[in-house]
Structure formats: structure tokens, C-alpha cells
Amino acid sequence: MVYLIDASVFVFRAWYSIPADMTDPEHNPVNALYGFSRFLGDFLEELRPERVAVAFDENRSASCVRTAIYPAYKANREPAPPELKLQFARCRAVARALGLADCADSAFEADDLIATLAARARAAGHRVTILSRDKDLAQVLQPGDVLWDYPSGRRIGYEDVPAVYGVRAEQIADFLALTGDAVDNIRGVRGIGPKTAAALLGHFASIDALYANLDAVARLKIRAAPALPEKLRHHRRDVDVALQLTRVRYDAPVFDDPDALLRRPPDLAGLGGLYDVAGFGEALRRQARRLVQA
């Protein structure tokens, strides 16, 4: 099994759940750093995984493949505050010191890094577990894979995706392209919500198949079906653009060799230095020592 960790989910979780008055000796917040470090330590201690990679998002820039397609992509989001950006860099250093492969790229998002790593792991004969709560990553799943929201314990296997999201894993990107995604500032088809999108994709395997059979849509037993073909025609360009944004990429620059994901022993001296600078006590250090001794 290869474990692929969507770092941002856990960094932000810690940022919002741990009080910001947890600071280092220089008065910089370290709440996200502490929570992320504890999550990684707990995960490693509980599972003792053999192969792990941690994918980080870098700051959005003009070189981002999705911003180049649609400049308004995620433009509705406030930039991360400087005190959190500093913690992201320190979280990545902790992941590396814990012996984990880490990756980030200015042009590709963590989802793309994870998708590419997953494809390469499967090609090498491994199954994949993705640690995230991001529904977008459900599209990466194949039989035997799992999307795991580690803090809640919720696991979604490939076969579970239709019951959870209403469509098959292979249709997640199409579903989001039809409904739009307000979180990422992606426009879909006005008037098509999750229920209608799921119903359409229950009849047609993909957006391409849907648009190839628009005349048949009006005859479906779906609410307001007669009006749907015209809506879909009117928003065809929006859907095409949205699909380029919602589909994960499988060509991100990541490790070519799956063995690069083999976990290394923690660097206790390096971790100690990072924890000293952060002003952390003994709990995380004891945990790291246990990882070495196991």
C-alpha cells in the first residue's frame, strides 16, 4: 500500500482548530505546525507504513496550469496570511525530517501530484490510500483504493463513491463541471444542481456522451428535462472550461521511482532542531524516538 497525504487539508485543520496564541520564542504562530506534526507522528506510529508521500500546494501563480486556462480560478479565495505561509514551509521541513518523501510544484496542485503518484504506484503493483477529505480526489480512486479522512476515520473506497457522491469515481470531474464549484470559483451550468447532474450522469457515462445525445435529454424523467438541452447548449463553453479545471492531471513532475516513497528513519537531530526553533516540548520528540526504535 502507498499512502499519499494531501498536506494542506491537515495544515488548515490545525490552523483553525488550535488557538493562534501557540507561538514560538519569536512570537510566530506555530499552531498549524504543531497540529500537522502531531498528525504525521500519530499516523506513522499507528500504521508504520512502508511507502508514503506528502504533497504540498505552493502559492498560486501565473504559471499554474489552471490559472492559465481560467484566470479567475480560485480568485475568490483570500491569500493565506503570512504567518500561515511560514508554517507551511516549516511543515514541509518536518515531513522531510520524519523520513517522508515530499513534493510541491508551482504549476501543479497537490491533487495533481497525488494523482500522478497514484498512477505510478499502481503501475508498480501497489494499491493507494489517499489521506484527504477533498471530494475532488475521489476521481483518482480505482478498485482497491481508499480516500481516508484520517481525523474522522471515514474511509471511502472506490465502490463507495456512488453512494457518497451520487456518481462513479470516473464521473466526479464531469459532475463538478456541470454543477460548478463555488469553493474553486468554477462556473457550471446555471440551474443544474447536484441531483440533476447526478441524474444526467446516471444516463450518460460522461459529459462527451451527454453532449452527443442532447436531444434525448428532453425525454428523460428528470425535473424540467425539456429545458435542459438548451441550458446545456448555452453553457457548453463554460462546461468545457470547467472540465479542464475539475479534472486532475496525471503529468505532474513527481518521483519516477516508486521506491523513492520508501519511508526513511526519522532524522532525530533535524527534528530536534525544528522543534527547538518552534518551542515545542518533549511529546513530539518522544514520539519520534519511538518511531526510530520500532
N, C-alpha and C positions, 0 to 999 in steps of 0.2 A: 504493500500500500504506500502511495505517495501522498503526503499531506501538503496542501497548498493553502497558505494563510493570506487572507485579504487584510493587510495590516491596518488600513485606515478605519475599518469598522471598529476595531478594538481600541485604537488610539482615541477615536472620538468618543467611544463609550466611556473610557476612563476620564476623558476631559470633562464630560458632562456629569459623571456620577461621583467623582472625588472632588472635594472642595478645592478651589483655586488657591486657598491660603497655604497649601502644602508647597513650600518653596525651598530652593537650595540656599547655601550660605550667601549667594549674591542676590537673593530675593527674586530669582526667576522661578515661575511656577514649574513644578515637576509632578503635578498630579497625573497627567496623561502618561508620563514616563514611568511612574511607579505602577500605575494600573496595567500598562502594557507589559512591563517587565514581570509583574506577578502573573499575568495571564500566560505568558510564554513559559515561565517556570512551572506553573501548575500543569499546563498541557504536556510539557516534556516529562515531568515527574509521573504523571498519571499514565501516559501511553507508551513512553520510551520508544518513540517512532524511529525508524531507520532512515527514512528519506523525508526531508522537509524543505520547503522553500517559502520565504516570506516576501510578498510583493507589495511594494510601496508606490503610492501616487506621488509624482513630482508636481511642482507648480504648473498650472496650465499656462501654455504659451502659444504663440502664433505657429509654432512647429507641430502642435498637436494635430494628429490626423483628423480628428472630428471637428476641431475648430476651423481647420482649412476647408472642410465641407460646408459647415454651417457656423459662421462666426458667433451667432447668439447661443451656441451650445453652452449650457451651464452658466450663461451670463447673469442669470437671476440669483446666483449664489454670492453671498458675501465672501471675500477672500479670508482665508484663515488668519487670525490675529498673529502678530509677530511672535508672541510668547508661545503659541502653539507650533508655529513653524520650527522654532528652535527645538521643541520637544520631539518633533518628527525626526529630525536629524539624530537626536540622541537615542531615540527608539531604534533606529536602524543600526546604530553602533552597538546597542545591547544585543540585538538579534544576532549580529555577526559574532560578538564575543561569546554568546551562548553556543556557538558552533553551527549556526544555521546559514544556509545559502540565502542571500538576499538579492533583490533586483528592483530596479526602477528605470524609467526611461522618460525623457521629456516629450516624446512624440506619442507614446502609447500609455494607456491607463493600466492600472493594476489588473483590471478584468482581462485585458488583452494578454498581459504577461501570464496570468493564471491559465487562460485558455490555451496558449501556446505550450506552456509547460505540461498541461494535462494531455494534450495531443502527443507530445513527445514521450511522456511517461507511458501512455497506452501502447505506443508503437514499440516500446521496450518490454511490454508484457505486464505492466503494473496497473492496478486499479487506482482510482483517485478519490480522495476526500478533500473537499474544499471547505475551509473554515471561514464562513461568512454568513451574513443574514441578507445579502443583496440578492433580490429576486432575479436581476439580470443574469447572474451566474448560473441559474438553473438551466439555461440553454447549453451550457458546457457539458452537462451530465450525459453519460451513456450508461448502458446496463452495467451494474456493479458499482457505479459511482454514487457518492453521497454529498449533499450540501448540508453542512453541520453548523448550526448556530450554537457554538460551544457553551456560552454562558447559560443559555436556557435548556440546553440538552436536546433541542429539536433537530432531528435528522430527517432530511428529505431525500429519499432515493430516487433514482431515475423513474421507477414505476409509480412513485407517489406524486409526481409533478402534476398530472391532470387533476387529481383530487384537490390539490392545494391551490393551483393557479388557473384551473379550468381549461388548459390546453397542454399539449405534449411539450416535452423539453425542446424539441426541434422547432416549435412554433412560438417560443417566448419572444423572440425578436420581432416576429410578424405581429404578434398580439400587441406589443408596445408601440409598434409603428402605427397601428390602427387607432389605438386609444390615446396615443401621446403619453408623455411622461413629464408631468409638471416639475418633478424634482430636478430633472436634467434640462428643462426648458425645451422639450421636444414637442412639436405640434403633431397631432394626429388628424383624424377626420372628425370635424365638429359634429356632434350628435351620435357618435359611436362610442359607447361606453364598454366597460369590461364584459357585461353579459352579451351584448350584441357581437362584440369582437370574438368572444369565445364560441358563440353560436355559428358565426361565419366560418371560423377555422375548424369547427366540427364537421362542416360540409366540404370545405376545400382545404387541402393539405398545406397551402402556403398562399402568400399574397399573389404570387405569379399565377397560381391556379385560380384564385378568386377573380383577378382581373381578366383572365382568359375566358371566364364564364359569367360575366356581369349580367347578361340577360336572364340567366337562371336565378339570380339573387332575388328578383322581384317575386318569384313564385315560392320562395321558402316560407315556412311557417315561423317567421320571426317578426317581432313587433315592428311596424312601419316598414316592412320589407319593400313595398313598391317604391318608396322614396330612396332606398339605399343605393341603387345603381347610379343615380345622378349625383348623389353625395360623393360616392367613391370616384366617379369620373372627375368631378370638380376638384377633388383634393389629391389627384394622382401624383402630382409633383411633390406635394407635402409628404405623402406616404413613401415615395421613392427616396427622398432625402432622409426621412425618419429611419427608414430601414438601414441606411448606411451608418446611422448613429447608434441604433439599438443592437446591431449585430456585433458580437465580439470579434476580434481579429485573431488570426492564428499565425501571424507572420511577425510577431514582436521579437526583438532581439533578446533572447534569453539563452540559458545554458544549452549547448548542443548535446552534452553527455548527461544522461540521467544520473550517472554516478556522482556528478557534481552536487547532487542534492543529498548525498550521504551525510548524515549528521556527524559532526566532529565533537570531540570533548570540549567542554566549556573552557575558555581562557580565564582562569580564576583571577590572575593578576590584572588582566584587562578589565574584567567585570568589576573588580575591587576599585580600580581607578575611576571607572564611570560612576559607581555608586558613591565613592568618596566625594566626587565633584557635586553629585546630586544631594549629598547629605543624608543618604539612606542608612538605616541601621543594619542590624545583623540578620533579619529574617530572610532577605533575598540572598545574602551571602551563604547562609546555611543551606538554603535550597540548592544553590549552585554546587556546593560541595557534595551534597547528596547525589547530584546528577553525575559527578565525576566518579564517586565511589561505587555506583550501581554497576 
